[in-house]
């Protein structure tokens, strides 16, 4: 059971409508920080202790720069937002450093094999991640209203960093999507008849602005969970959540193995493959950037490095022998 101090931090995060994932991440790093300093209360520590902890992560744990930054963000929230120490000064600390890895990209044949080894909603999830460049969580969080068959596009409202964008919808997915919508409607009709059902989850501002929206079909998840559960973060309201992301990850990993794909491929590899194959077909990098939802084109440029490092980019001197 969480201590009263940790529970108060959790309540503080929830009152400010932070996402469940952010809440879990911040609590993890705050607990890690406290345990690292022999369970000393944070109010008795400050900048020097934060610096020591960040040094430990970089030098001993060998974490990536992004992981170290996440830990720092959690501790800044703890001290500045929760404890109200606005003027806290963090001493110099070692910056984590790790070379960027090139993304794992599948060939078109490997993508086809992978999808062929998936079934039902998992196959459709894979098609959307590859065909529209969606992230795993973007796929799981899709709602019925986000699919536009007429304009052949998908609206992403809950992207990384809470950003919004529009991405392409492959025509080949339309029939599968319609079947999935029909399945979602069956679950929705079942929920409407249920004695206890508080509607689908909506972010706080939307739920307040559109109080009937949680009960409307258009707002339901495209990939609903099979059972209704209690939402512990929202007064134990009975809801039907979206498909569990880890179940999609497991299905893709199993399919990679069954298809004899000898790469460390994952759900995100399908998104990498979407971007790389678009560039191979001559798409403009700015177009790919918009499709992926990258704020900085330099993030998208990693895929040009993948193309340049392909086997045909340089002619081996062995051919001249």
N, C-alpha and C positions, 0 to 999 in steps of 0.2 A: 504493500500500500504506500502511495506517495506521501512524503512528509508534508506538513501544512505549508511550508515555505515553497516547495515545488508546486503544490496544488494552487497556491496563490499566483505563481507565475503563469501556470496554465490558464487560470481564470482571467488573468490580465490579458493574455494573448487572445483568448476567445472573445472577450469584451470588445476587442479592437478588430474582430472579424478576420484574424489571420487564418490561413488555410490549415487543414488538419495536418498536411505534410510539413508545413513550416513549424507548426506547434511541436510535432514529434522531433524534428531536427533540432530545434532550439533547446528543448528539454534535454535531449541526448547530450549536447555539447556542454550545457550548464552543469549537468550531473558529472560529466567527465572532468570538467574543470575543478569542481568541488572535491572529487575523489583524488585527483592528482595532487591537491594541496592538503591531503590527509583530513578531508571533511571539515576544513575550516569554513566558517560562514563567509559568504561573499562580502558582507558589509565590513568584515575585518581585513579585507584584501583590497587590491586596487591595480593600478597600472603595472607595477613591477611583476606582480604575480601573473597578470595576463601575458606579459612579455615572456616570462619563463615557460608558461604553458604553450605558447605559440612556438617557442624554440624547441620544446620537446616534440611537438607534432612534426616540425620540419626536419630536425636532426636525428631523432630517435625513431619516430614512427614512419618517416619518409613519405608523408602524405603529399598529395598533389597541391598545387597552388590554389585550385578551386576549393578543395576541402579545407585548407587552412583559412581561406577567406570566409567560408561558411561558419567555421568555428568563431572567427573574430566577430562576424555579424551577430551571432548569438550572444556573445559576451557584451558587445556594445549595447544590444537591446537590454540585457540584464542590468547593466550599470546606468545607462542614460535614460531609458524609458521606464524601467521597473523601479530601480533604486533612486532615480532622480539625480544622479551624479553627472551633471552635464559637462563639468570641467575636468573629467577624468583624463589623465595623460598616460598613454601607453608607451612604455619605454621601447627603445630599439629592439627589434627581434629579427631572427633569421628568416628570410623569405624562403618558402618552399620552392623548389625548382625541379621541374621534370619535363623533359622534351615532349612536345606534342606528338601523339601517335597518329599515324595515318589511319583514316577510317577503314573499316572492313567493308569492302564492296563486293557484291555478288555479281556474277555474270548473268546475262539474261536466261541462259539455260539453267543455272543454279536457282534463280528466282522461280522459274517455272516448276522445277522439281520440288522446291520447298513448298510452294502453294499446293501442289498436287498431293503432298503428304499431310495436308491439313483438311479438316472437315468443318462444315457448318459455319458458325459465327467466327471461329478462329481463322478459317480460310478467308472470310470476308474482311476481317481485321487486317490480315496480311496484305490483301489486295489494296486496301485503303492506304496502308503505310507505304507500300511501294508505288501504287498508282497515283497517290495524291501527296506524297511526301509528309504524311502525318507522323507526329511523335506518338508513342504508345499511349500516354495519358490523354492526348488530344483525341485519339481514336475511341478510347473507353468512355470519354465524357461527351461524345457527340449526342445531340438531341434530335428528335424527329425533324424539327423546324430547320435544322442546319443543312439539310440536304435539299438542293434546288435542282430538280430534274430538268426543268425548262432551260435554265442557263448553264446546265452541266457544270455546276460548281458546288463547293462545300464551304460553309462559313465556319470559321474557327473563332470562338468567343472566349475560350478559356485556355489560350496558348501559354507558352512559357513566359513568365513575367507579366501574366494577365493581358497579353497583347492580342489583338484581333487581326484577322486577315482572311482573304478569300483564296482558295486554291482550286485547282482543276479537279474535275470528276470524270474518270474514265467511263466511257459509254458501256464497256463490257461489265461494269459493276452494277448497272442499273437494275437488272432483273434480280440479282442477289439482294440488292438493297431493298427492293420492293417486298421481297419475301421476308426480310428481316423486319421491316416496318409492320407487316401483317402479324408477325410473331409478337412484336412489341405491343400491338393493339390487343392481342389476346390477354397478355399480362395486365394491361391497363384496364380492360373491361372487368377482369377478375378483381383488381384493386378497387374499382368503383363499387363493386358489390360487397366488399369486405366490411366487417363491422368496425375494424380499426385500421384506418389509413389516413395519414396526414399529408398526402401528396408528395411529389418528388422534391428533392432538395433544390433550392435556388439560393444564390448568393443573397446576403442580407438586404441590400438595397433593392434588388429586383422583387424579392418576396414581399417587401413592404409596399412597393409601388404597384405591384400586380398581385393582390392577395388571392385571386382565383387561378392564377397561372399554374401553380403546382398541381392542380387537378385536371388541367387541360392536356389533351393528347399530344399536342405539338411540342410541349415542354418536357415530355417524358424522354428518358434515355433511349437511344437507338439500340444499345446493347444492354438491356436490363438484366439484373441479377435474377436468379430463379426463385428466390425467396424474399419476403419482406423481413426487415430487421429493425431493431430500435436504434435510433441515431443518438448515441450517448452525448454527443457534443451539442445537441439541440433538444434538451428537455425530454430525452427518450421518445421522441416522436417516431411513429411507425412509418417507415419509408421503404421503397424498393430502390436500392442503390444500383449503380452501373456494374457491369461485369468486372470482376476482380482482375487487376492488371497482371498479377503474378500468374494467374491461370493462363493468360495469353502468352506470357514469357515462357512458361513451362511447355506449352503446346508447340511453340516455335522451336525451342531447343530440341524437343523430341523429334520434330520434323527434320531439322538440320541433320541430326544423327541418322535418321531413317533414310534420308536422301543421299547419304555418304558424301556430304559436303565437308571437305577437310579445311574449314576455316572457323575461326572463333566468331561465328555469326550470331546475331541476336535480332530482336525486333528493330533496334535502331539501324542495323545494317540495311534493312529494307528502305529506310529513309535516305541513308547514304547512297544506296544504289539508284534511287529515284533521281537524286541530284546529279550523280555522275553520268547516268545514261541520258539525261536531258542535255548535258553539256556535250556529250559524244554526238548527239543528233544535231548539234549546232545552235542550241538555245543560248540566248544572251545571258551573261552572268547576272545582270540586274534582274532579269525575269526570274531566274532560279532563286535569287536572293528573296524576292517577293513571295514566291511560292513556299519557300521554307520558313519565312517569317524572321529572317536574320536582320537585326538592327544595323549591323556593320557588314559591308561587303567583304571585308577581310576574313570574316568567319566563313563565308561561302567560298572564298578562294582556295581553301584547303582541297576542294574537289578538283581544281585545276592542277594542283600538285599531283593528285592521284593519276590524272590523265597523262601528265608529262612523264611520270615515272613508270608508265606501262612498258611492257616488253618490247613494243615496237617504237618506243621513243628514241632509242639509241641502237645503232647497228653494232652488234658485237664484233670485235676484231677477229674472233675465231672464224668468222665467215670468209676472211681473206686468206686463210691458210690453204 
